[in-house]
């Protein structure tokens, strides 16, 4: 990681509660070759993975609904968000993570996933890269009811719905989560829904 037009001057730790919040002071070389100093807060919570589960036979997808405090604080009246299944990598590789999270959150034990892209979801403040996957499921793969882990205080509702209904929720504003929009659009273009 070296760019001669960026010089990190100082990093101040602001919080080390669960993840890291730093204030970084750096010099940046502008297009006119002059230098400016900037300060930015950077939140490092690690990387994550998300998956759109789909059933090509029934044309269904599995999504989740859960409370997301930041959305509530920013105008989402219920705080509930419809999303693709996702989780933090922790010490796993992205594929291992999403297979684990799929079972924990949705109750489906899948073994084959396909990585379709990776994305910085909020690059102005987060270091996180999100690895996006698709995976096919059917009823024989259901091993429990899902809902997340009690020890992680997760309270996740599993939603199984027709792909077209889920895709239309982007236009109606019922789905506002970027990773979910990307995965549904990928499925529309590449999976024949």
Helices and strands as residue ranges (DSSP letters): E 6-15, E 20-29, E 35-44, E 48-55, E 60-67, H 69-73, E 80-83, E 85-88, H 94-106, E 114-120, E 129-136, G 139-141, G 150-152, E 157-162, H 163-172, H 178-190
